[in-house]
Amino acid sequence: MHRIIDDLLNDLVVPDEKYMFEGKSVRPYVESWEKYWETMQVQEIGLQEKRLYGEEMKITGRMDLVARIHNPFTLKDDVTLFDWKTSRDVGKHWQIQAGGYLHILRENYIHIDNIVFVKLDKDGGDAVFTEYEVVKGLTDLFCTAHDLYMMFFKDLDINMEMD
């Protein structure tokens, strides 16, 4: 999905074969993204599928998209980090991930006003978006989770996602 969205944002033609993943069409996810993206008043696209590094904690993260968006409620432009999701449900851990992204962005001197995780609908329906407030508490949450991971799991020889 990320490659397809990246191509669409750059006005590139997406070949039909890119819409297939493990024998299934991802077109409904694309339709869900297109519906969501049409509502955005994009002023400028900044980072796009960009990996950044955080030297302080030796972490890395790939930013799906950072764009300047006109906010019709505040009548100002906000710099927003978008993260595209295709999971079935909103993840409780997304808030920790958002804090990690914010930590890395700040370490790289990149200012953002908002973080939005966009869960695309597998049937092409409306996307569900979850916004995280850009506050110190968000990075504190990530740092605590990171410290706990390092304390309890860093020396294990297993893949934590698989076991």
DRENSEVEX-227185 format. One line per field, with one value per residue: x, y, z of N, C-alpha, C in turn; residue number from 1. Coordinates in Angstrom, 2 decimals. Layout:
nX (X; ...) $
nY (Y; ...) $
nZ (Z; ...) $
caX (X; ...) $
caY (Y; ...) $
caZ (Z; ...) $
cX (X; ...) $
cY (Y; ...) $
cZ (Z; ...) $
num (NUM; ...) $
***
This chain:
nX (0.81; 1.92; 3.76; 2.08; 0.46; 2.47; 3.27; 0.85; 0.63; 2.68; 1.74; 2.10; 1.63; 0.07; 0.87; -1.25; -0.46; 0.65; -1.46; -2.10; -1.72; -0.40; -2.19; -4.57; -6.65; -5.74; -7.11; -9.53; -8.50; -7.01; -9.05; -10.34; -8.29; -8.11; -10.62; -10.34; -8.06; -8.93; -10.34; -8.48; -6.81; -4.24; -1.26; 1.47; 3.78; 6.04; 8.25; 8.33; 7.73; 10.14; 13.02; 14.14; 16.61; 17.26; 19.69; 20.18; 18.68; 19.21; 17.37; 15.08; 12.83; 10.34; 8.87; 5.67; 4.34; 4.82; 3.14; 2.08; -0.93; -3.98; -5.92; -9.27; -10.68; -9.06; -8.09; -5.46; -2.29; -1.21; 1.49; 1.55; 2.04; 1.42; 0.35; -0.15; -2.44; -3.38; -4.52; -6.92; -8.14; -8.01; -4.92; -3.85; -1.27; -0.47; -0.27; 2.11; 3.86; 3.44; 4.56; 7.22; 7.81; 7.51; 9.59; 11.85; 11.51; 11.76; 14.40; 15.65; 15.21; 12.75; 9.76; 6.44; 2.86; 0.69; -0.21; -1.41; -2.91; -4.05; -6.44; -7.10; -9.93; -10.78; -12.76; -13.11; -14.46; -15.07; -12.16; -10.74; -9.59; -7.08; -6.06; -3.18; -2.12; 0.43; 2.50; 4.64; 4.16; 3.58; 6.02; 7.25; 5.79; 6.57; 9.36; 9.34; 8.20; 10.21; 12.39; 11.48; 11.32; 14.05; 15.01; 13.78; 13.64; 15.72; 17.90; 16.91; 16.69; 14.63; 12.01; 9.94; 7.49; 6.57; 6.37) $
nY (-1.19; 1.24; 1.87; 2.17; 4.36; 6.26; 6.44; 7.40; 9.89; 11.16; 11.46; 9.29; 6.61; 3.70; 0.43; -2.37; -4.80; -4.03; -3.67; -6.05; -8.31; -11.02; -12.60; -11.24; -8.41; -5.07; -2.85; -1.89; -0.80; 1.28; 2.81; 3.60; 5.16; 7.17; 8.44; 9.51; 11.15; 13.03; 14.79; 16.31; 19.39; 19.91; 21.64; 21.46; 18.87; 17.24; 15.27; 11.99; 8.66; 8.32; 7.34; 7.95; 8.58; 8.13; 9.05; 9.29; 7.30; 5.19; 4.41; 3.91; 5.04; 4.85; 7.36; 7.76; 9.94; 13.43; 16.36; 19.67; 20.89; 22.58; 23.69; 23.83; 24.55; 25.99; 27.78; 27.88; 26.67; 23.41; 21.29; 17.98; 14.63; 11.70; 8.35; 5.44; 2.80; -0.65; -2.45; -4.54; -3.45; -0.45; 0.10; -0.33; 0.17; 2.13; 4.72; 4.69; 4.22; 6.60; 8.38; 7.56; 8.25; 11.04; 11.61; 10.93; 12.72; 15.20; 14.97; 15.16; 17.74; 18.44; 19.97; 19.26; 19.61; 17.96; 14.47; 11.87; 8.80; 6.74; 4.48; 2.41; 1.25; -2.10; -2.74; -0.58; 1.49; 4.35; 5.74; 5.36; 7.66; 8.39; 10.74; 12.03; 13.99; 16.37; 16.41; 16.64; 14.45; 12.40; 11.64; 10.93; 8.64; 6.88; 6.75; 5.54; 3.05; 2.12; 2.01; 0.00; -2.16; -2.42; -3.13; -5.60; -7.23; -6.94; -8.71; -11.11; -13.85; -14.06; -13.45; -10.97; -10.24; -12.50; -14.51) $
nZ (0.00; 0.80; -1.23; -3.42; -2.63; -2.40; -5.10; -6.21; -4.94; -6.19; -8.69; -10.44; -12.75; -11.71; -12.14; -12.98; -11.77; -9.36; -7.71; -6.61; -3.91; -2.44; -3.94; -3.67; -4.32; -3.63; -4.20; -2.93; -0.50; -1.57; -2.71; -0.34; 0.78; -1.20; -0.95; 1.62; 1.27; -0.59; 0.98; 2.23; 2.41; 0.85; 1.05; 0.73; 0.15; 2.21; 3.69; 2.38; 2.56; 4.04; 5.72; 8.94; 11.47; 14.92; 16.88; 19.63; 21.05; 19.49; 17.41; 14.68; 12.15; 9.63; 7.93; 6.73; 5.50; 5.58; 5.56; 4.68; 5.63; 5.06; 7.67; 8.09; 10.35; 12.14; 10.41; 9.62; 8.42; 9.04; 9.89; 9.26; 10.27; 8.61; 8.91; 7.28; 7.63; 7.42; 9.02; 10.79; 13.05; 15.09; 16.51; 19.85; 20.47; 18.74; 19.71; 21.13; 19.03; 17.61; 19.44; 19.26; 16.59; 16.83; 18.60; 17.03; 14.87; 16.17; 17.08; 14.67; 14.03; 12.87; 12.66; 13.63; 13.68; 14.04; 14.41; 12.55; 12.29; 9.80; 9.23; 6.73; 4.89; 4.27; 2.48; 0.90; 2.02; 4.18; 5.59; 8.85; 11.09; 13.47; 15.68; 17.21; 19.85; 19.71; 22.08; 24.99; 26.64; 24.88; 23.72; 26.07; 26.79; 24.75; 25.32; 27.84; 27.19; 25.47; 27.26; 29.01; 27.23; 26.59; 29.08; 29.68; 27.35; 25.46; 25.30; 24.45; 22.17; 20.33; 17.99; 18.78; 17.68; 16.45; 18.37) $
caX (0.00; 2.74; 4.33; 0.99; 0.12; 3.62; 3.16; -0.31; 0.96; 3.62; 1.05; 2.64; 0.68; 0.31; 0.54; -2.24; 0.13; 0.94; -2.69; -2.28; -0.84; -0.69; -3.35; -5.77; -6.60; -5.72; -7.81; -10.43; -7.72; -6.67; -10.28; -10.52; -7.30; -8.48; -11.74; -9.80; -7.11; -9.69; -10.84; -7.35; -6.42; -2.78; -0.54; 2.82; 4.23; 7.42; 8.82; 7.48; 8.40; 11.51; 13.55; 14.94; 17.32; 17.41; 20.98; 20.14; 18.17; 19.55; 16.11; 14.80; 11.43; 10.06; 7.73; 4.88; 4.15; 4.69; 2.62; 1.44; -2.36; -4.77; -6.93; -10.40; -11.21; -8.19; -7.74; -4.01; -1.68; -0.57; 2.38; 0.98; 2.61; 0.40; 0.80; -1.20; -2.62; -4.33; -4.92; -8.36; -8.59; -7.10; -3.99; -3.59; 0.15; -0.19; 0.12; 3.54; 4.53; 3.38; 5.57; 8.53; 7.98; 7.72; 10.94; 12.80; 11.36; 12.36; 15.85; 16.10; 14.82; 11.59; 8.59; 5.11; 1.76; -0.27; 0.10; -2.67; -2.84; -5.23; -6.73; -7.84; -10.97; -10.51; -13.84; -13.16; -15.29; -14.40; -11.02; -10.86; -8.34; -6.81; -5.12; -2.44; -1.69; 1.88; 2.84; 5.77; 3.69; 3.61; 7.38; 7.52; 5.20; 7.47; 10.63; 9.08; 8.05; 11.54; 13.20; 10.98; 11.77; 15.49; 15.24; 13.28; 13.64; 16.80; 18.84; 16.25; 17.01; 13.40; 11.29; 8.83; 6.23; 6.15; 6.21) $
caY (0.00; 2.44; 2.18; 2.65; 5.72; 7.09; 6.68; 8.25; 11.24; 11.72; 11.44; 8.23; 5.57; 2.48; -0.74; -3.27; -5.84; -3.48; -3.71; -7.41; -8.70; -12.40; -13.08; -10.44; -7.03; -4.05; -1.67; -1.26; 0.05; 2.48; 3.61; 4.18; 6.24; 8.27; 9.16; 10.29; 12.15; 14.09; 15.75; 17.09; 20.57; 19.80; 22.82; 21.07; 17.58; 17.28; 13.93; 10.97; 7.36; 8.70; 6.74; 8.85; 7.91; 8.80; 8.61; 9.25; 6.01; 4.19; 3.95; 4.36; 4.96; 5.28; 8.26; 7.57; 11.23; 14.67; 17.34; 20.88; 20.79; 23.71; 23.29; 24.76; 24.95; 27.02; 28.66; 27.95; 25.46; 22.54; 20.25; 16.75; 13.34; 10.69; 6.97; 4.63; 1.50; -1.57; -3.44; -4.69; -2.58; 0.57; -0.53; 0.38; 0.52; 3.21; 5.92; 4.53; 4.43; 8.04; 9.00; 7.26; 9.12; 12.41; 11.67; 10.93; 13.97; 16.28; 14.81; 15.58; 19.16; 18.56; 20.36; 18.88; 20.08; 16.87; 13.11; 11.20; 7.44; 6.56; 3.06; 2.29; 0.22; -3.20; -2.82; 0.67; 2.46; 5.49; 5.49; 5.79; 8.30; 8.59; 11.84; 12.08; 15.34; 16.53; 16.93; 15.95; 13.18; 11.39; 11.12; 10.27; 7.31; 6.08; 6.53; 4.56; 1.75; 1.75; 1.63; -1.30; -3.15; -2.63; -3.78; -6.97; -8.04; -6.68; -9.82; -12.32; -14.23; -14.41; -12.38; -10.67; -10.16; -13.82; -15.45) $
caZ (0.00; 0.89; -2.56; -4.28; -2.19; -2.78; -6.54; -6.47; -4.49; -7.17; -10.00; -11.28; -13.11; -10.94; -12.96; -12.40; -10.92; -8.03; -6.92; -6.10; -2.82; -2.04; -4.68; -3.39; -4.77; -2.59; -4.71; -1.94; 0.39; -2.34; -2.78; 0.98; 0.90; -2.10; -0.32; 2.73; 0.79; -1.26; 1.98; 2.73; 1.65; 0.88; 0.60; 0.32; 0.65; 2.68; 3.70; 1.79; 2.68; 4.40; 6.94; 9.77; 12.54; 16.20; 17.42; 21.10; 21.53; 18.46; 16.83; 13.32; 11.76; 8.27; 7.95; 5.52; 4.84; 6.33; 4.61; 5.21; 5.33; 5.54; 8.65; 7.93; 11.66; 12.71; 9.28; 9.45; 7.87; 10.03; 9.38; 9.79; 9.95; 8.32; 8.90; 6.65; 8.27; 6.79; 10.02; 10.97; 14.13; 15.57; 17.45; 21.10; 20.47; 17.80; 20.45; 21.42; 17.74; 17.34; 20.30; 18.67; 15.42; 17.29; 19.16; 15.92; 14.13; 16.96; 17.08; 13.34; 13.91; 11.99; 13.45; 13.17; 14.53; 14.24; 13.98; 12.21; 11.78; 8.95; 9.01; 5.49; 4.95; 3.34; 1.51; 0.15; 2.73; 4.79; 6.46; 10.23; 11.45; 14.89; 15.80; 18.46; 20.17; 19.75; 23.41; 25.61; 27.18; 23.83; 23.64; 27.36; 26.70; 23.93; 26.02; 28.88; 26.52; 24.99; 28.41; 29.46; 26.25; 26.75; 30.37; 29.76; 26.14; 24.50; 25.19; 23.98; 20.79; 19.64; 17.31; 19.67; 16.93; 16.02; 19.49) $
cX (0.86; 3.31; 3.26; 0.63; 1.23; 3.55; 2.00; -0.06; 1.89; 3.07; 1.66; 1.54; 1.06; -0.09; -0.41; -1.64; 0.47; -0.28; -2.99; -1.26; -1.28; -2.00; -4.63; -5.56; -6.60; -6.44; -8.79; -9.69; -7.37; -7.89; -10.56; -9.56; -7.69; -9.63; -11.23; -8.95; -7.81; -10.18; -9.73; -7.09; -4.89; -2.16; 0.84; 3.13; 5.70; 8.03; 7.82; 8.25; 9.89; 11.91; 14.43; 15.54; 17.36; 18.65; 20.93; 19.73; 18.47; 18.29; 15.97; 13.31; 11.25; 8.76; 6.96; 4.73; 4.12; 4.28; 2.05; 0.01; -3.07; -5.87; -8.10; -10.97; -10.39; -7.81; -6.23; -3.52; -0.97; 0.33; 1.96; 1.77; 1.45; 1.06; -0.36; -1.25; -3.64; -4.77; -6.44; -8.91; -7.57; -6.23; -3.79; -2.14; 0.48; 0.26; 1.61; 4.34; 4.55; 4.41; 6.98; 8.82; 8.28; 9.13; 11.98; 12.72; 12.00; 13.87; 16.45; 15.65; 13.69; 10.37; 7.31; 4.08; 0.80; 0.32; -1.23; -2.36; -4.15; -5.39; -7.65; -8.80; -10.74; -11.58; -14.01; -14.02; -14.45; -13.25; -11.35; -9.54; -8.28; -5.74; -4.48; -1.89; -0.17; 2.24; 4.00; 5.36; 3.72; 5.01; 7.77; 6.99; 6.10; 8.76; 10.46; 8.96; 9.41; 12.42; 12.78; 11.42; 13.25; 15.79; 14.88; 13.53; 14.85; 17.74; 18.21; 16.58; 15.77; 12.82; 10.02; 7.49; 5.69; 5.84; 5.22) $
cY (1.26; 2.84; 2.74; 4.09; 6.68; 7.43; 7.62; 9.70; 11.95; 11.69; 10.43; 7.22; 4.30; 1.29; -1.68; -4.29; -5.34; -3.54; -5.11; -7.68; -10.06; -12.90; -12.30; -9.01; -6.08; -2.78; -1.06; -0.38; 1.36; 3.40; 4.30; 5.35; 7.43; 9.10; 10.06; 11.45; 13.31; 15.14; 16.65; 18.27; 20.68; 21.05; 22.45; 19.70; 17.69; 15.91; 12.92; 9.65; 7.56; 8.05; 7.76; 8.06; 8.78; 8.26; 8.43; 7.88; 4.88; 3.55; 4.51; 4.23; 5.48; 6.09; 8.09; 8.90; 12.34; 15.71; 18.54; 20.89; 22.02; 23.17; 24.28; 25.25; 26.07; 28.07; 28.86; 26.64; 24.71; 21.55; 18.95; 15.54; 12.37; 9.31; 6.12; 3.25; 0.67; -2.66; -3.47; -3.70; -1.49; -0.07; 0.31; 0.87; 1.69; 4.48; 5.87; 4.77; 5.91; 8.79; 8.75; 8.12; 10.56; 12.59; 11.77; 12.24; 15.13; 16.19; 15.25; 17.01; 19.37; 18.82; 19.82; 19.38; 18.96; 15.54; 12.42; 9.82; 7.18; 5.07; 2.96; 1.11; -0.83; -3.35; -1.53; 1.73; 3.59; 5.03; 5.98; 6.44; 8.55; 9.66; 11.82; 13.48; 15.38; 17.24; 16.10; 14.57; 12.06; 10.79; 10.43; 8.83; 6.38; 5.75; 5.50; 3.16; 1.25; 1.27; 0.26; -2.41; -3.47; -3.39; -5.27; -7.83; -7.91; -7.85; -11.11; -12.59; -14.65; -13.19; -12.11; -10.62; -11.54; -14.77; -14.98) $
cZ (0.00; -0.46; -3.49; -3.92; -2.58; -4.27; -6.85; -6.05; -5.46; -8.59; -10.97; -11.59; -12.35; -11.80; -12.22; -11.44; -9.51; -7.12; -6.37; -5.00; -2.33; -2.65; -4.44; -3.87; -3.57; -3.05; -3.71; -0.93; -0.30; -2.44; -1.45; 1.18; 0.04; -1.53; 0.80; 2.20; 0.07; -0.28; 2.50; 1.81; 1.71; 0.29; 0.06; 0.92; 1.00; 2.57; 3.16; 1.79; 2.98; 5.72; 7.65; 10.92; 13.78; 16.88; 18.93; 21.62; 20.55; 17.88; 15.43; 13.06; 10.35; 8.29; 6.63; 4.77; 5.88; 5.30; 5.35; 4.70; 5.85; 6.45; 8.57; 9.26; 12.28; 11.68; 9.17; 8.85; 8.97; 9.31; 10.07; 9.33; 9.75; 8.33; 8.39; 7.29; 7.50; 7.76; 10.18; 11.99; 14.41; 16.64; 18.70; 21.15; 19.54; 18.52; 20.80; 20.14; 17.39; 18.17; 19.79; 17.46; 15.85; 17.85; 18.05; 15.14; 14.88; 16.96; 15.73; 13.02; 12.90; 12.86; 12.81; 14.18; 14.91; 13.81; 13.76; 11.65; 11.05; 8.66; 7.80; 5.57; 3.86; 2.27; 0.72; 0.80; 3.30; 5.69; 7.87; 10.61; 12.95; 14.98; 17.19; 18.66; 20.30; 21.07; 23.96; 26.13; 26.15; 23.69; 24.95; 27.34; 25.89; 24.69; 27.14; 28.28; 26.03; 26.14; 28.95; 28.52; 26.46; 28.04; 30.34; 28.53; 25.25; 24.30; 24.70; 22.53; 20.02; 18.97; 18.11; 18.93; 16.58; 17.18; 20.51) $
num (1; 2; 3; 4; 5; 6; 7; 8; 9; 10; 11; 12; 13; 14; 15; 16; 17; 18; 19; 20; 21; 22; 23; 24; 25; 26; 27; 28; 29; 30; 31; 32; 33; 34; 35; 36; 37; 38; 39; 40; 41; 42; 43; 44; 45; 46; 47; 48; 49; 50; 51; 52; 53; 54; 55; 56; 57; 58; 59; 60; 61; 62; 63; 64; 65; 66; 67; 68; 69; 70; 71; 72; 73; 74; 75; 76; 77; 78; 79; 80; 81; 82; 83; 84; 85; 86; 87; 88; 89; 90; 91; 92; 93; 94; 95; 96; 97; 98; 99; 100; 101; 102; 103; 104; 105; 106; 107; 108; 109; 110; 111; 112; 113; 114; 115; 116; 117; 118; 119; 120; 121; 122; 123; 124; 125; 126; 127; 128; 129; 130; 131; 132; 133; 134; 135; 136; 137; 138; 139; 140; 141; 142; 143; 144; 145; 146; 147; 148; 149; 150; 151; 152; 153; 154; 155; 156; 157; 158; 159; 160; 161; 162; 163) $
***
